[in-house]
Amino acid sequence: MAELALRAVTKTFGTMPVLHGIDLDIQSGEFVAFVRGLSWFSLRNAMFR
């Protein structure tokens, strides 16, 4: 089982979809790096709201 699991994350700005159907599993002890960009900030904001 994942320590952090995201399923079917979506984000839109008005009518423009930015994230659509994002799935992410992070296991304990794994190191994950994201390339910075608009989609990263949208994903981060969706995780911590």
Buried (B, 14 or more C-beta within 10 A) or exposed (E): EEEEEBEEBEBEEEEEEBBEEBEBEEEEEEEEEEEEEEBEEBBEEBEEE
